[in-house]
Amino acid sequence: MTDATHGMVELRALMSAPDAPSAWDLRCEVREALVTYLQRQHPGSLPRTRVLLVESDGERRPAWAREPAAGSRRDRPE
């Protein structure tokens, strides 16, 4: 663990590879495997960001309750 702030921790994993392209591929694979492990085994440990949008009339509505913007995918016929 290299850092712990605001309820989150930063992990650092050291590994080696024979060349830079292999090191990059390994880094990506390890990162994705760690995220997959956390998603499957400890889903509550991942950070979540929630957004509350305020309409121009000042009323607070969740994003799913807002009217779709003109031309948006939900506004177009199939």
N, C-alpha and C positions, 0 to 999 in steps of 0.2 A: 504494500500500500504506500503510495507516494503522497497522498493528500486526503484530507477528510474535512469537508466544509458543507454547511447547509444540509446536513442529513445525507450527503453523498460521499462516496469514497472513490478515489482514483487508483487503479491498479496498474502496475508495470510488470510486464513479462519480458524476460531476457531470453533470447534464442539466437542461434547462429545458423548460417547457410553458406554454401560455397561461393555465391556471388550475389550482387545487388538485386537482380530480377527475382532470384529464388528467395531472397530475404523478404522482398516485398510480398511475394505470393504467400510465404509462410506467415508473415505478419497479418495479412488479410484473413487467412484461414483460421488462425488462432483467435483473432478478434471475433469472427463470426461464430466459431464454435463456443466461445465463452458466452456470447449473447444468447445463442440457442440454448445452452445449458441453463442459464438464468431464466429464460422464458419458460422452459419446461419444468425445472425443478424448484424454482423460487420466484414465481411471477410477481409476487408482492414486493420484491426487492428492487424492481426497476423503477426509475423515476417516472412520474406522470405530470404532465402540464395541462391544466384546465384553463379554458378561456371563456370569459363571459363578455358577450358583445352587448353594447348599449346602443339602442336605436336612436335616431335623430330626435324622436319625440321624448327621449329620456327614459323610456320604458326598458327594463332589463329583460331580455329573452335569451334562452339558450340558442345556439346556432341552428339546431334542428328545427326550431319553431319559427325561424325567420322565413319570409317570402323569398323564393329564389330570384336571383338577379336576372333581368331580361337577357335572353340569349344564352342562359346557362343550360347545362345538360338537362336538368329537370324541367326546363321551360320548353324544350324542343320536343316535337312529336317523334315517336320511334320510327 
